[in-house]
Amino acid sequence: MEYVYKTKDTCSTQIKLDIDGDVISNVVFTGGCNGNLKAIPILVDGMTVDEIERKLSGVTCGRRSTSCGDQLAKAVREAYEAEQSANI
C-alpha cells in the first residue's frame, strides 16, 4: 500500500512510502536536506515499522523537537495503522 504523510515542523513537507504488512520500502521525502533525505530511505528500506521507530523516534534537528527521521517514525506507524484498518 502506498502511503503519504504530511510532515510537521520540518524542512521536508511530505513523506511517501510503501508498506506491506509491517515492512517499509520506497521511502521518498519531498523537500528537506537533499543528502540526508537520500540516505535515510536507503538505510530503512526493508526495515519493519518497529525497527524504524526504535532507531529514529525522538531524533531532533537543531532547536526543533522533531526531525525528518522522527517524522518518518511517525509516518510508518500511521501507515501501519491505516493498513491494518483497511484490512479489517
C-alpha positions in Angstrom: 0.0 0.0 0.0 1.3 3.5 -0.9 1.0 6.0 2.0 1.6 9.8 2.0 2.3 11.5 5.3 2.4 15.3 5.6 5.3 16.3 7.9 5.1 18.8 10.7 7.8 21.3 11.8 10.5 20.0 9.3 12.0 21.3 6.1 10.6 18.3 4.3 6.9 18.7 3.5 5.8 15.1 3.0 7.0 11.5 3.0 5.7 8.9 0.6 6.3 5.2 1.3 5.1 1.7 0.6 4.1 -0.6 3.4 3.5 -4.3 3.1 2.5 -5.8 6.4 4.9 -4.1 8.6 7.8 -3.8 6.1 8.6 -0.4 4.6 10.1 0.3 1.2 10.3 3.1 -1.4 10.6 6.0 1.0 10.6 9.4 -0.7 10.9 12.7 1.0 9.7 16.0 -0.6 11.9 19.0 0.4 14.4 19.0 3.1 18.2 18.4 3.2 19.0 16.6 -0.1 21.9 14.4 1.1 20.3 13.2 4.4 17.0 12.6 2.7 18.6 10.4 0.0 20.5 8.4 2.7 17.6 7.7 5.1 15.5 5.8 2.5 18.4 3.6 1.6 19.1 2.8 5.3 15.5 2.0 6.2 14.5 0.1 3.0 13.1 -3.3 4.1 13.0 -2.5 7.8 9.9 -3.0 9.9 7.8 -0.3 11.5 9.1 -1.3 14.9 12.8 -1.2 13.8 12.4 2.3 12.2 10.6 3.6 15.3 13.2 2.2 17.6 16.0 3.9 15.7 14.5 7.2 14.7 11.8 8.2 17.2 12.8 11.2 19.2 15.6 12.4 16.9 15.7 16.2 16.9 17.0 18.7 14.4 18.6 21.8 15.7 16.2 23.5 18.1 13.2 21.7 16.7 11.6 19.0 18.8 11.4 16.7 15.7 13.4 15.9 12.6 12.8 14.2 9.3 13.8 10.9 10.8 11.4 11.4 13.7 8.7 12.3 11.3 9.4 9.1 9.3 9.0 7.1 12.5 5.6 8.8 13.0 4.7 8.2 9.3 5.4 4.5 9.3 3.3 3.9 12.4 0.4 5.9 10.9 0.8 4.0 7.7 0.8 0.7 9.5 -2.4 1.6 11.5 -4.1 2.7 8.2 -3.2 -0.5 6.5 -4.5 -2.5 9.5 -7.8 -0.6 9.4 -8.1 -1.1 5.7 -7.7 -4.9 6.1 -10.5 -5.3 8.7 
